[in-house]
């Protein structure tokens, strides 16, 4: 099967978010027929939606994978569940959130999955980590991450130091 580069957004605001993201990245790197090719620094940002919850820690990874998009989605949801993810209120607090942001240059519209992720262009905590690992990346429609980031509303994004893990691009 052909391999694609898939980009996954990571977020957590419960039960030691830095640890949640670090262990999730380890799990992503261990997926079958998949390798970790890039990892962004982590960022802190205000929650989207209800503000009566802790700030989020976010990042992004690039994966080289032979898994079909829906199988990769199944694996992301399995990892979320293994981290205690409970689907409660929309945009509520969570131990781990893994979003399939991009899957190669594919446009996917299925009942279970929309790629590119429909909120990608509106979220600085997604765009900035993606820019860190893939600065020349463009969406399938040709829009560049750099242009999208320049137009994106600010959500109080703050880069956390020190950097965790490799910060190289694909």
C-alpha positions as CSV (number, residue, x, y, z in Angstrom):
1,X,0.0,0.0,0.0
2,X,1.1,3.6,-0.6
3,X,2.3,5.6,2.3
4,X,1.0,9.0,3.1
5,X,2.0,11.7,5.5
6,X,-0.9,12.3,8.0
7,X,-0.9,15.2,10.4
8,X,-2.6,14.7,13.8
9,X,-3.4,17.4,16.3
10,X,-3.1,16.6,20.0
11,X,-4.8,18.3,22.9
12,X,-5.3,17.7,26.6
13,X,-6.4,19.7,29.7
14,X,-6.9,17.1,32.3
15,X,-4.7,14.7,34.4
16,X,-1.2,16.1,33.6
17,X,-1.7,17.2,30.0
18,X,2.1,17.2,29.2
19,X,2.3,13.5,30.2
20,X,-0.9,12.7,28.3
21,X,0.5,14.2,25.1
22,X,3.9,12.5,25.6
23,X,2.4,9.1,26.1
24,X,0.0,9.6,23.2
25,X,3.0,10.4,20.9
26,X,4.7,7.2,22.0
27,X,1.5,5.3,21.1
28,X,1.2,7.0,17.7
29,X,4.8,6.1,16.9
30,X,4.0,2.5,17.7
31,X,1.0,2.1,15.4
32,X,1.3,-0.6,12.8
33,X,2.7,0.4,9.4
34,X,3.3,3.9,10.8
35,X,6.3,6.0,11.8
36,X,6.6,9.3,13.6
37,X,8.3,11.8,11.2
38,X,7.8,15.1,13.0
39,X,6.7,16.5,16.4
40,X,5.9,20.1,17.2
41,X,6.7,21.9,20.4
42,X,3.7,22.1,22.8
43,X,1.6,25.1,23.3
44,X,-0.8,26.3,26.0
45,X,-4.1,28.0,24.9
46,X,-7.4,29.0,26.3
47,X,-10.2,26.5,25.7
48,X,-12.5,26.8,22.8
49,X,-16.1,26.8,23.9
50,X,-16.9,26.6,27.7
51,X,-14.3,28.7,29.6
52,X,-15.0,26.9,33.0
53,X,-12.2,24.5,32.4
54,X,-8.4,24.5,32.5
55,X,-6.3,25.8,29.6
56,X,-5.3,23.2,27.0
57,X,-1.9,21.9,26.0
58,X,-1.7,21.3,22.2
59,X,0.8,20.0,19.6
60,X,0.9,18.2,16.3
61,X,2.7,15.3,14.8
62,X,3.4,14.1,11.3
63,X,3.1,10.4,10.7
64,X,4.2,8.4,7.6
65,X,1.6,5.7,7.4
66,X,0.2,2.9,5.2
67,X,-3.0,2.8,7.2
68,X,-6.2,3.8,5.4
69,X,-7.7,7.0,6.8
70,X,-10.6,5.4,8.6
71,X,-8.4,2.7,10.1
72,X,-6.0,5.5,11.3
73,X,-9.1,7.3,12.8
74,X,-10.0,4.0,14.6
75,X,-6.5,3.9,16.1
76,X,-6.6,7.5,17.2
77,X,-9.9,6.9,19.0
78,X,-8.5,3.7,20.6
79,X,-5.6,5.7,21.9
80,X,-7.9,8.4,23.2
81,X,-10.0,5.8,25.0
82,X,-6.9,4.2,26.5
83,X,-6.1,7.6,28.0
84,X,-9.5,7.8,29.7
85,X,-11.2,10.0,27.1
86,X,-14.9,10.4,27.8
87,X,-17.1,12.1,25.3
88,X,-19.2,14.5,27.3
89,X,-20.1,18.1,26.5
90,X,-19.0,19.6,23.2
91,X,-15.6,21.3,23.5
92,X,-15.5,20.2,27.2
93,X,-12.4,19.1,29.1
94,X,-10.6,16.0,28.1
95,X,-7.7,13.8,29.0
96,X,-6.8,13.4,25.3
97,X,-8.0,14.7,22.0
98,X,-6.5,13.3,18.8
99,X,-7.7,14.9,15.5
100,X,-6.8,13.7,12.1
101,X,-6.1,17.1,10.5
102,X,-4.7,16.1,7.1
103,X,-4.2,12.8,5.3
104,X,-1.9,13.3,2.4
105,X,-3.5,15.6,-0.1
106,X,-6.9,13.8,0.2
107,X,-10.2,15.5,0.7
108,X,-12.5,13.1,2.7
109,X,-16.2,13.6,3.5
110,X,-17.7,10.6,5.2
111,X,-20.1,10.2,8.0
112,X,-17.2,9.5,10.4
113,X,-14.4,11.7,9.0
114,X,-13.9,15.0,7.4
115,X,-10.4,15.9,6.2
116,X,-9.0,18.4,6.1
117,X,-10.3,18.9,9.7
118,X,-13.2,21.4,9.4
119,X,-11.9,23.6,12.2
120,X,-8.2,23.6,11.2
121,X,-8.3,27.0,9.6
122,X,-9.9,28.7,12.7
123,X,-7.5,27.4,15.4
124,X,-4.1,28.9,16.1
125,X,-3.3,26.0,18.4
126,X,-3.6,23.7,15.4
127,X,-2.0,25.9,12.7
128,X,1.1,27.0,14.7
129,X,2.2,23.5,15.6
130,X,1.6,22.4,12.0
131,X,3.7,25.4,10.8
132,X,6.5,24.4,13.2
133,X,6.8,20.9,11.6
134,X,5.7,21.6,8.0
135,X,6.3,25.3,7.2
136,X,5.7,24.9,3.4
137,X,2.6,22.7,3.8
138,X,-0.6,23.7,1.9
139,X,-4.1,22.4,2.2
140,X,-5.5,20.3,-0.8
141,X,-7.2,23.5,-2.0
142,X,-3.8,25.3,-2.2
143,X,-4.1,27.6,0.8
144,X,-0.9,27.7,2.7
145,X,-0.6,27.2,6.5
146,X,1.4,30.4,6.7
147,X,-1.4,32.5,5.1
148,X,-4.1,30.7,7.2
149,X,-2.1,31.4,10.4
150,X,-1.8,35.1,9.6
151,X,-5.6,35.3,9.3
152,X,-6.4,33.1,12.3
153,X,-8.0,34.6,15.5
154,X,-5.7,34.7,18.5
155,X,-6.6,32.2,21.3
156,X,-3.9,33.2,23.8
157,X,-1.4,30.8,22.3
158,X,1.8,30.4,24.4
159,X,4.7,28.1,23.5
160,X,5.8,25.9,26.3
161,X,9.5,25.4,27.0
162,X,11.6,23.3,27.0
163,X,10.9,21.7,23.7
164,X,9.8,18.0,24.0
165,X,11.3,15.5,21.5
166,X,12.4,16.0,17.9
167,X,11.1,19.1,16.1
168,X,12.0,18.2,12.6
169,X,9.7,18.2,9.6
170,X,8.9,15.3,7.3
